[in-house]
Amino acid sequence: MRLLAPAKLNLCLFLGPRRDDGLHELRSLFEPLALADLIDVSEAGRDEVVCPGVAGENLAARALAALRAHGWGGPPLRVEIEKRIPVAAGLGGGSADAAAVLRLAQGAVADLGALAEELGADVPSQLVPGLALVGGAGERVERLPTPPAHAVLLLPGGGGLDTAAVFAEADRLGLGRGMEELDELGRRLREAAGAGASPLEYAGLLANDLEPAARSLRPEIGAALNALREAGAPLAFMSGSGPTVVGLFPTLAEAKSAAARTGRDDAIVCEAGRAP
């Protein structure tokens, strides 16, 4: 069996107060990308998750172990992940892989959503890849209509930016908003995206509050954003906790032309808004 684990794009990320559990309140719009990890699943003598090129245990292995702990009786599996989503790049690749593994037990294990939440804040939204308004620390997921087709140009910048470090830097810089403002932004996002519009039609709502913190740790993010704007991106922003920056385009052809203009060998162009 071959599974697809699509990357997720934060169209925006608004940072709220730190909660008692140490996580931050957020409001974000997630959408899936055609960029996806490939996961081959086959029966084996024992459960095994392999991910060439990525050291150590990953979320997919934890997801499989969690299914077993919750009584899933499927046969022992070998799960082999071909990484196409850049690692530690703010595109949710690990969460996407974990969610794909959890989907193996769809209908056989009760409340996969709660299990996903135990694995990580981004995993619940990835159980059913699609446009979603996300709240809490990522565990509250409100599905929204699929938008018209559009495309993205991604500049991953080598990945490797630690999410916890970015949030810690955001705290050091005093970034964030109050709950009243956060809730108002959530309402406005729901109204705009809930009408089925392209994200380009509500570009004024799309921003990432973590960008100053990520740029503090990785100043080259600013140069990458400038490169997207100079290449003609109608909208350029950082995804998640970075360092990937994103140019949003109406069509795939326009995104490909802009990629050529950047001259960047790490550029990735793909469709956005609907799972592959």
PyMOL commands that set and color helices and strands:
alter all, ss='L'
color gray80, all
select helices_A, chain A and resi 59-69+93-105+112-119+123-126+163-173+179-193+199-205+211-217+220-230+252-262
alter helices_A, ss='H'
color red, helices_A
select strands_A, chain A and resi 2-18+24-43+48-50+77-82+132-135+140-143+150-155+235-238+245-249+268-272
alter strands_A, ss='S'
color yellow, strands_A
deselect
rebuild
show_as cartoon
